[in-house]
Amino acid sequence: MSVAEETKGIAVRARDASRKLALADTAAKNAALVGAAEALVTATARIVEANAKDLAAAEEAGLSPAMVDRLRLDADRIAKMAEGLRQVAELPDPVGELLSERTRPNGLQIRKLRVPIGVIAIIFESRPNVTADAAALCLKSSNACILRGGKEAINSNTCIGSVLSESLASSGLPADAVVVVPTIDREAVGALLKLDDLIDLVIPRGGKALIRRVVEESTIPVIKHYLGVCHVYVDESADLDMARAITVNAKCQRPGVCNAAETLLVHEAVAEEFLSAVAGELERAGCELRGDERTRKLVPGAKPATEEDWYAEYLDLVLAVRVVTSIDEAIDHIATYGSAHSDAIVAADPGAVERFKREVDSSCVFINTTTRFSDGFEFGLGAEIGISTDKLHARGPMGLEELTSYKYVVTGNGQLRT
């Protein structure tokens, strides 16, 4: 069987599973999620063993420590994956929610109800926890999902997918509601992207090359999880101790993820005092600084920043730093170089906060806190399918509501249009 035939077979089974899943009530879905969480914990040793194969291959391939960290699974991370499933089970079921209702002058009752999207293909790189998060959210919103992870995590993803599918079947729900594409052949992605008669939505999560390919090749609607070029702007009114802690957390707490800060903007009025304090802490954490000319005068150890650095999503312990003359320059910088993902201001001045909140057109804007909170779990969504940098159908962390559509149900008593 060719890769294209195998991929179409997966989609056919997922389409059939989605029709059955659409009929499942909330109690059945919640029980399945709790059962799947228990199954993940029970299978910890099995998953860690599969993950070890991916880690060995990643180190042999020379992946950065940050990228290896994104890939790594241990008992604690698997327990957190399981907790994510339990949290999704506790969330309200969006399916069937009444969004609006009106009665027309002719007596027609028009109701707008949330419904599943159907079959969702998620194409992602590296992080194997995405497999569990995506499956949980799709299941609770009554969508079947086809998961195609990167080659770096093929063993981990396949193992997690098998555990989830087995658990669904034992719970009485269709096993094919969660399917991991079992091949790293790139042809499988191309085949998936042409199955618009079987798949309703594609969500890519990964680097620029992956997302560009999906957008260019897909005949299916796409919601992009694009670059995370996130900024922290330290205003002249900022509490500098707070700003220092936020900057270090946003960059260093977990540098290999999309909501880590990649650029630091500092108002010139506080640049000397702030940069002298924060630079040492960043460098002690192993972070390389790349600065503009004014930054390098204040931080002699900083390397020169190029134009490409302002656009860069490093996903590593590297931070671009620029001194700005005003909040206007900071906002203009974010508009020019940012990716509309997540951007933060540290400021005490209400006027500066209001301007940043109103004028920075990103999916998430943070005030006096770290960009690292741009996350479905932290937002109380239980987990996320991704962070959309698009403006249409969904924006920001995508939880259950973002995985539904709606339909109109119109009820009459014999009315005819004249």
Helices and strands as residue ranges (DSSP letters): H 3-21, H 26-42, H 44-60, H 65-71, H 75-90, E 98-103, E 109-116, E 119-124, H 129-140, E 144-148, G 151-153, H 154-170, G 175-177, E 178-180, H 187-192, E 201-205, H 208-217, E 230-234, H 240-252, E 261-267, H 268-284, E 288-291, H 293-298, E 303-304, H 307-311, E 318-324, H 327-337, E 342-346, H 350-359, E 364-367, G 371-373, E 387-388, E 396-397, G 401-403, E 404-411
